Structure formats: C-alpha cells, structure tokens
Amino acid sequence: MKMKKILSTLLIAILGAVIGLFAFTRLLDDKPEMVTVYENPVDLIKLPDASLNADVLDFVKAAELTIHAVVHVKTESVKETYYRNPIYEFFYGEKYKESKPMVGIGSGVIVSDNGYMVTNNHVIDNSEKIFVTLNDKREFEAELIGNDPSSDLAVLKIESEGLDYIPYGNSDELKVGEWVLAVGNPFNLTSTVTAGIVSAKGRFLGIIDDQYRLESFIQTDAAVNRGNSGGALVNTRGELIGINTAIISPSGGSVGNSFAIPVSIVKKVVNDIIEFGTVQRAILGVSIKNVNSELAKDKGFNQIIGVYITETTDDGAARDAGIKAGDVIIEINDVIVNSTSELQEKIGRYRPGDKIKVSVIRDNKKKLFEVVLRNMQGEAQLVKPYKNEYLYGALFKTVSLKEKRKLNISNGVKVSQLKKGKLSDEGVKEGFIVIEINNKTINNINEIALIIENIKDGIYIKGIYPNGEVAYYAFEK
C-alpha cells in the first residue's frame, strides 16, 4: 500500500514536469523575435568571390608585378669645401678649395619597356654621374633626360629594350583606407616591399624649395625610409599610383608617415619631359589661400568650402576670363577642389593653351567661367624644347638646388659656355645665373628662347654670380 502511494506520487510529479516543460516551450514560442529589416538583405551577406578577393588583397601578386621594374639609383658628385688660407689667398686671390667625392642612393621606377624611368629630382640633383641597377643585377649609366624641381621629379633613360615596367594607375580613384605597397631600396637594401594603407590625400608639406612648387601628396603608413625616395607606390593590382618622396620622422626612420607624389602629376611631368624636354606648366594666374571658418565669417560665406582668391595677375588667364579677387574656386572641370594643394594638382595636369571650366562662388552664388590657361610668361603657347645651341653667344644649363640654396634664389639658369656675342660684349661671364629677362622670371632653359622671341624692343637681364654679386645687363634685341 505504501509502495503504491510512492509510485503514484512519483508519476504525478513526472506528469507535472512534462506539462510544465510543454507550457514553458509554448511560452517561448509565443515571445516576439528581435528582427532587423534591411532594404536588401542579400547584399549584406554577399561575400566577394575568390577571383575578386585575389585581385584586391593579393600582395604577393602585386609585388611580383612591380618589383622587377623598380631600380636602385646611385649618384656620384663632388662636394667642394672652401677654407680660409691667407697665404693661398695672397698668391691666388681666392679661397682654398678642397673637393671630395660624394655618393648618393635612391630608387627609380621604369615606366616604359625601352628604358625611360622616373625618380625624385632630389635624388639626382647636382650629380655628375647616375647609375641604375636593375633587379636582375644589370648595371647601366643613365642619361638625365630632364628634371622638374617644382614637382621634385626627374626622368632618366638607359639603353635597353624589353624591360619590365609598371603601368600607370589612377590616383584619383584611390580611396583613403585602401591597401598600397611601397617598393624601393631603403638603406641600400634592394628590392624591398612594404605594405600599408592610404592615410590621406592632397597633403601639402611645404618641403619643395621652388617658387612654383606642386605639392599634393598621398600619405600612407607603409614603411618608407632613406633610399626609398623615387620608388614606387602601387595598388594591389600592380599599377603605379605614386612616387615615394618624403617621410616625417623625428628619428630619421619610418614612423608611419610617408608621402608620395600622385601619378596624376607624375604622368604629366614624365610625358612633357620626354616630348618637350621641359614641363609645360599651365598657370591660372591667381594668388590663393584655403577657406577656413575665420575667413568664411569675415567674408560672409554661407559655407566653408573651396579656395579663396586673394589676387589675380595682370597678364593672367583668370582675370581675362572674368574671375576676380574675392571669388572662391570650388570646381575645376566639374571636379571639387577644397584646398590649395588640390587646386594646384588639378591645374598641374594641363598645358598652356588648354581650356578648362572653373566654377566659383561670388556673392554666395555659383558662377562658371571658361579659362584658357597660360604659361609662366603669360602666353597661351607651349614652351619649345631647348636645343643645345648658342643664344647671343651663350650656352645655358640648369642651376642645381644646392646653388639655389647657397645664393638664396628660387629660379634661374646658368651660363655654362660663352663665346663672341652680345652677352660677352656686354661683359657677361661664364657662371652668371640669369634670374629675370624683362622682369619675367626664368625658371628653366626652355623659357629663355620663348621670352626673347616675344620681346620687340630691348633686352634687360638681371642675374647673380656664384660669389653672390648681383648684376644687370641691357642690349638691343
């Protein structure tokens, strides 16, 4: 009897548990779910296919496509040091000079299969000989085809065919956060590849010492060190998107801030130098500054956008098109510009004579102008390539960055050889640096012939000698 009672109680307990469990599960089933509704849930869960993944993220593939087209650059030059020696100066009338051989290193990028390559101007500046070593260890002496201090670029050429080269990419399409590779020769270590992301675009650093400097750098955190200058910045498809140029570093080593010249500038400069021997630099003819909150408030602007024009030049393209001081440039050919570096980079893509659309804000209203760009002499024509011919009895050559710094000048060309002619008749001596002709600045050799060609009357020359003596000369054309 007692056993039956125990079994009956146990059965009731089990039955109660089953009923309770059933009720609990039913309660859970009836509880509302937390559901997130998306407009297109398929896109949210769709993953890139294998081929797309490989194209975007395969660093190995990008390195293989580019490493053989990046070269080691070695330069040889002579450093001259002057010492005070009273006895020497008494007999020879000048300071005692001691010359020491100097060797520099850097990187370069092959951009055509017939031997044209690009590097930084500061890598080869003031060098007497330039040697490049390919990734297969072949060594060549390179010819300097031309250089452009304003963009810190130079074009070299070696006599070889069928070379690996890096095709140009599109730096405009480059996104902040996108993966990139830096390929170069840091610390003389050849064929080095590092990876990072694009940290920013359109950076202005103020590091190029030139009156018409063109700075709109791509900033990355790829490890770049000394020796990487002139090397390649490439995307993961193996396309050239920049030339590595500078780092910001208290220690002198990489701290995650490297800067590259965008390929939009590189391509233009390289093509100009190869075709014309000089860069066909287009000028808008304005003085500019960034729009900030203080300027916007002071001028009564509705928005903090664009680039403010402080002044237009007398013979400038902008003034002739109707653009005025006080206008704010917001677009070039329908592309937004929001800083001085972006504006300079956009204009730097064009040649004198090119027609562009410039959108400005005037009185808080948008206005559109068509502008025909001009060269630095105010002419809407291309600068003819300089032929190594005597002009008024003189041959000219480029002034090195070292000489410019020593004399505290930002432009000029040097008289390298002199024979009988109008310049020698007026007393000009070899070594004289021509800075201005008829109040127009001389930035490269090609401009001399262009300026003189457009002069109708007398020629007035301002210049400086290597000892710092400023001199002026005048004669009839």
C-alpha positions in Angstrom: 0.0 0.0 0.0 2.8 2.3 0.9 4.7 1.4 -2.3 1.6 2.2 -4.4 1.4 5.7 -2.8 5.1 6.4 -3.6 4.7 5.3 -7.2 1.5 7.4 -7.6 3.3 10.5 -6.2 6.3 10.0 -8.5 4.0 9.6 -11.5 2.2 12.8 -10.7 5.5 14.6 -10.3 6.8 13.4 -13.7 3.5 14.3 -15.3 3.6 17.8 -13.8 7.2 18.3 -15.0 6.2 17.3 -18.6 3.2 19.6 -18.5 5.4 22.5 -17.1 8.1 21.9 -19.8 5.5 21.9 -22.5 3.9 25.1 -21.2 7.4 26.8 -20.9 8.3 26.0 -24.5 4.9 27.3 -25.7 5.6 30.5 -23.8 9.0 30.9 -25.6 7.4 30.2 -29.0 4.9 33.0 -28.4 7.6 35.6 -27.4 8.2 38.2 -30.2 11.6 38.0 -32.0 14.0 40.9 -32.5 14.1 41.2 -36.3 16.2 43.8 -38.2 14.7 44.6 -41.6 17.1 45.6 -44.4 16.2 47.0 -47.7 18.4 44.5 -49.5 19.5 41.7 -47.1 21.1 39.8 -49.9 23.8 42.5 -50.4 24.6 42.5 -46.6 25.5 38.8 -46.6 27.1 38.6 -50.1 30.8 37.9 -50.0 33.3 38.7 -52.7 34.1 35.7 -54.9 37.5 34.2 -54.9 38.8 36.0 -58.0 37.8 39.4 -56.7 39.4 38.6 -53.4 42.6 37.7 -55.1 42.6 40.8 -57.2 42.1 43.2 -54.3 44.1 41.6 -51.5 46.9 39.5 -53.0 50.0 41.4 -52.1 52.2 38.7 -53.5 50.7 39.2 -57.0 51.2 43.0 -56.8 54.8 42.6 -55.6 55.6 40.1 -58.4 54.2 42.5 -61.0 56.2 45.5 -59.8 59.5 44.5 -58.1 61.4 44.0 -61.3 60.5 47.5 -62.6 62.0 49.3 -59.6 65.7 50.1 -59.8 68.4 51.1 -57.5 69.8 54.6 -58.2 73.4 55.6 -57.3 74.8 59.1 -58.0 78.3 60.4 -58.0 79.1 64.0 -57.3 81.8 66.2 -55.9 81.4 68.3 -52.8 83.5 71.5 -52.7 84.5 72.9 -49.3 86.2 76.3 -49.1 88.7 77.2 -46.4 90.3 80.5 -45.4 94.1 80.4 -46.1 95.7 83.9 -46.1 98.9 82.8 -47.9 96.9 81.0 -50.6 94.6 84.0 -51.0 97.6 86.3 -51.2 99.1 84.4 -54.1 95.9 83.3 -55.9 93.3 85.8 -54.9 90.7 83.2 -53.9 89.8 80.9 -51.0 91.4 77.5 -50.8 89.1 74.8 -52.2 89.0 71.1 -51.4 87.0 68.7 -53.4 85.6 65.4 -52.0 83.8 62.7 -54.0 80.2 62.0 -52.8 77.9 59.1 -53.4 74.1 59.2 -53.1 71.5 56.5 -53.3 67.8 56.2 -54.1 65.2 54.4 -56.2 63.6 54.8 -59.6 60.7 53.3 -61.5 60.8 52.0 -65.1 57.7 53.4 -66.9 58.4 52.1 -70.5 59.9 48.9 -71.9 62.6 51.0 -73.8 64.3 52.3 -70.7 62.6 55.5 -69.5 62.3 55.8 -65.8 61.2 58.3 -63.2 62.8 59.2 -59.8 62.9 62.2 -57.5 64.8 65.3 -58.5 66.4 65.5 -55.1 67.9 62.0 -55.7 69.9 63.1 -58.8 70.2 66.9 -58.2 73.8 68.2 -58.6 75.1 64.7 -59.6 77.8 64.3 -62.2 77.1 60.6 -63.0 74.0 58.5 -62.4 74.0 54.7 -62.3 71.0 52.4 -62.1 71.0 48.7 -61.1 68.1 46.5 -62.2 66.6 43.8 -60.1 68.4 41.2 -62.2 71.7 43.0 -61.1 72.5 44.5 -64.5 74.0 48.0 -64.1 73.7 50.9 -66.5 74.9 54.5 -66.6 71.7 56.6 -67.0 71.2 59.7 -69.0 69.3 62.6 -67.4 66.5 63.4 -69.9 65.1 66.3 -67.8 64.1 67.3 -64.3 61.4 69.4 -62.7 62.3 70.9 -59.3 58.7 72.2 -58.9 57.3 68.7 -58.6 60.6 67.0 -57.4 60.6 64.7 -60.4 63.3 63.7 -62.9 63.3 61.4 -65.9 66.2 59.1 -66.7 66.9 56.8 -69.7 69.1 53.7 -70.1 69.9 51.9 -73.4 67.9 48.7 -73.1 64.8 47.1 -74.6 62.1 44.8 -73.4 62.3 45.9 -69.8 59.6 45.2 -67.2 57.7 48.4 -66.4 54.9 49.5 -64.1 51.7 50.7 -65.9 50.2 54.0 -64.7 47.2 53.6 -62.4 44.6 56.3 -61.4 45.4 58.2 -58.3 42.0 60.0 -58.5 40.2 56.7 -57.8 42.5 55.9 -54.8 40.5 55.8 -51.6 41.5 56.6 -48.0 41.9 53.2 -46.3 42.9 51.4 -49.4 45.8 49.0 -49.3 49.0 50.0 -51.1 52.6 48.7 -51.5 55.8 50.7 -51.3 58.6 49.2 -53.5 62.2 50.6 -53.2 65.7 50.3 -51.8 65.7 51.6 -48.2 69.2 51.8 -46.6 70.7 50.4 -49.8 68.7 47.2 -49.4 67.5 46.4 -52.9 64.0 45.0 -53.9 62.2 45.8 -50.6 58.4 45.7 -50.4 56.3 47.1 -47.6 52.5 47.4 -47.2 50.2 50.0 -45.7 47.0 51.9 -46.3 46.3 55.3 -47.7 46.1 57.6 -44.7 45.1 60.8 -46.5 45.2 62.6 -49.9 46.1 66.1 -51.0 48.7 66.7 -48.3 50.7 69.9 -48.5 54.0 69.8 -46.6 56.0 72.9 -47.9 59.1 70.7 -48.5 59.8 71.6 -52.1 62.0 74.6 -52.4 60.7 76.1 -55.6 58.7 79.2 -56.5 56.1 77.1 -58.4 56.2 74.0 -56.1 53.5 71.5 -56.8 52.6 69.5 -53.6 49.5 67.3 -53.2 50.9 64.2 -51.6 49.4 60.8 -51.0 50.0 60.0 -47.3 50.4 56.3 -46.3 51.6 54.3 -43.3 53.7 51.9 -45.5 57.2 51.7 -44.1 59.4 54.1 -46.2 63.0 55.0 -45.2 66.0 56.7 -46.7 66.8 55.2 -50.0 63.1 54.7 -50.8 63.0 58.2 -52.5 62.0 57.8 -56.1 60.5 54.3 -55.6 57.0 53.1 -56.5 53.8 53.3 -54.6 51.4 50.8 -56.2 47.9 49.5 -55.7 47.1 45.8 -55.2 46.6 45.4 -59.0 50.3 46.3 -59.5 49.6 49.8 -61.0 51.7 52.8 -60.3 49.8 55.4 -58.2 52.6 57.5 -56.8 56.4 58.1 -56.4 57.6 57.9 -52.8 59.2 61.1 -51.9 59.4 62.0 -48.2 58.8 60.9 -44.6 58.1 62.8 -41.4 60.2 61.4 -38.7 61.9 62.8 -35.6 64.3 59.8 -35.6 65.1 59.7 -39.3 63.4 56.3 -39.7 59.9 55.3 -40.6 57.2 56.2 -38.0 54.2 55.6 -40.2 54.1 58.9 -42.2 55.3 58.6 -45.7 54.3 60.8 -48.7 54.1 60.1 -52.4 53.6 62.3 -55.5 50.3 61.1 -57.1 50.6 59.5 -60.5 48.3 62.2 -62.0 51.2 64.6 -61.6 53.9 62.0 -62.4 52.4 61.0 -65.7 52.1 64.6 -66.9 55.6 65.6 -65.9 57.2 62.5 -67.5 55.3 62.8 -70.8 56.2 66.5 -71.0 59.9 66.0 -70.4 60.1 63.1 -72.9 58.2 65.0 -75.6 59.4 68.6 -75.0 62.5 68.3 -72.7 60.7 70.5 -70.2 57.4 70.6 -68.2 54.7 72.6 -69.9 53.4 74.3 -66.8 50.0 75.9 -67.0 49.2 78.9 -64.8 45.8 80.1 -63.8 47.2 83.5 -62.7 45.8 83.8 -59.1 47.1 84.1 -55.6 45.2 81.8 -53.3 44.6 80.5 -49.8 42.4 78.0 -48.0 38.9 78.9 -46.8 38.6 78.4 -43.0 35.9 79.3 -40.5 37.5 82.7 -39.7 37.7 83.7 -43.4 34.2 82.5 -44.1 32.8 84.5 -41.2 34.8 87.6 -42.1 33.6 87.4 -45.8 30.1 86.3 -45.0 30.3 83.0 -46.8 27.4 80.5 -46.4 29.8 77.5 -46.5 33.4 76.7 -45.6 34.4 75.3 -49.0 36.8 75.9 -51.8 39.9 78.1 -52.3 39.8 81.8 -51.9 41.4 84.1 -54.5 43.3 86.9 -52.9 44.7 88.4 -56.1 44.7 87.9 -59.9 47.7 88.7 -62.0 47.7 91.4 -64.7 48.5 89.0 -67.6 46.8 86.0 -66.1 44.3 83.7 -67.6 41.8 84.0 -64.7 41.5 87.8 -64.9 41.0 87.8 -68.6 38.2 85.2 -68.2 36.3 87.4 -65.7 37.4 85.8 -62.5 38.1 88.3 -59.7 39.8 88.6 -56.4 37.4 87.6 -53.7 35.9 84.7 -55.7 36.1 81.2 -54.2 37.1 78.4 -56.6 35.1 75.2 -55.9 35.4 73.1 -59.0 37.8 72.5 -61.9 36.2 70.8 -64.9 33.3 69.7 -62.5 35.7 68.1 -60.0 35.5 69.6 -56.5 38.6 71.3 -55.1 38.7 72.1 -51.4 42.3 73.1 -50.7 45.1 75.0 -52.4 47.0 71.7 -52.9 44.1 70.1 -54.6 43.7 73.2 -56.9 47.4 73.2 -57.8 47.3 69.4 -58.5 44.3 69.8 -60.8 45.8 72.7 -62.8 49.1 70.9 -62.9 47.6 68.3 -65.2 47.1 70.7 -68.0 49.3 72.5 -70.6 49.3 76.2 -71.7 46.6 76.7 -74.2 44.2 74.1 -72.7 40.7 75.4 -72.0 39.2 74.4 -68.6 35.9 75.2 -66.7 36.3 76.9 -63.4 33.4 77.2 -61.0 33.5 79.9 -58.4 31.3 81.2 -55.6 30.7 85.0 -55.9 28.2 86.8 -53.6 27.2 83.3 -52.4 26.1 82.3 -55.9 27.8 79.8 -58.2 29.3 81.1 -61.5 31.0 79.3 -64.3 33.9 80.5 -66.4 35.9 79.1 -69.3 39.6 79.8 -68.9 42.4 79.3 -71.4 45.5 78.5 -69.4 48.8 80.3 -70.0 52.5 79.6 -69.3 54.6 81.4 -66.8 55.3 84.2 -69.3 51.6 84.9 -69.7 51.4 83.3 -73.2 48.9 80.6 -74.2 51.5 78.7 -76.1 53.8 75.7 -75.4 57.4 76.2 -74.5 59.6 74.9 -77.3 62.3 72.4 -76.2 65.7 73.9 -75.8 68.3 72.8 -78.3 71.8 73.0 -77.2 72.5 76.0 -79.3 74.2 79.3 -78.6 71.9 82.1 -77.8 73.6 85.5 -78.1 76.9 83.7 -77.7 76.0 81.6 -74.7 75.1 78.0 -73.8 73.0 77.5 -70.7 72.5 74.8 -68.1 70.2 74.1 -65.1 71.1 75.6 -61.8 71.3 72.9 -59.1 69.3 73.0 -55.9 72.5 73.3 -53.9 73.5 76.5 -55.8 70.0 78.0 -55.4 70.1 77.5 -51.6 73.6 78.9 -51.4 72.6 82.1 -53.3 69.1 82.2 -51.7 67.4 82.2 -55.1 64.4 80.1 -56.3 64.9 80.2 -60.0 67.4 80.9 -62.8 69.6 79.3 -65.4 73.4 79.4 -65.7 75.7 80.5 -68.5 77.8 77.3 -69.0 79.8 78.4 -72.0 80.4 81.7 -73.7 81.8 82.8 -77.0 81.8 86.0 -79.0 78.3 87.5 -79.0 76.0 90.2 -77.4 76.3 88.7 -73.9 80.1 88.7 -73.9 80.2 92.1 -75.5 78.1 93.4 -72.5 80.5 91.9 -70.0 78.7 88.7 -69.0 81.0 86.0 -67.8 80.6 82.2 -67.5 78.8 81.1 -64.3 76.4 84.0 -64.5 72.9 83.0 -63.5 70.1 84.6 -65.4 67.2 85.2 -63.0 64.9 87.6 -65.0 64.6 88.9 -68.5 62.5 92.0 -68.9 61.0 91.4 -65.4 59.9 87.9 -66.3 61.3 85.1 -64.1 63.4 82.4 -65.7 62.7 79.0 -64.3 64.3 76.7 -66.9 66.4 76.8 -70.0 63.5 76.5 -72.4 61.9 79.7 -71.2 64.8 81.9 -72.3 64.1 81.5 -76.0 60.4 81.8 -75.5 60.7 85.1 -73.7 63.2 86.6 -76.1 61.0 85.5 -79.0 58.1 87.7 -77.7 60.3 90.7 -76.9 60.1 93.5 -79.5 62.5 96.1 -78.1 65.5 96.0 -75.8 66.5 93.1 -73.6 67.1 93.7 -69.8 68.7 90.9 -67.8 69.0 90.6 -64.1 71.2 87.9 -62.6 73.7 86.8 -60.0 77.2 85.4 -60.0 78.3 82.4 -57.9 80.1 84.7 -55.4 76.7 86.4 -54.7 77.3 89.6 -56.8 74.1 90.8 -58.4 74.5 92.2 -62.0 72.3 93.8 -64.7 72.8 93.9 -68.4 70.9 95.6 -71.3 71.2 95.5 -75.1 69.1 95.8 -78.2 67.5 92.6 -79.5 
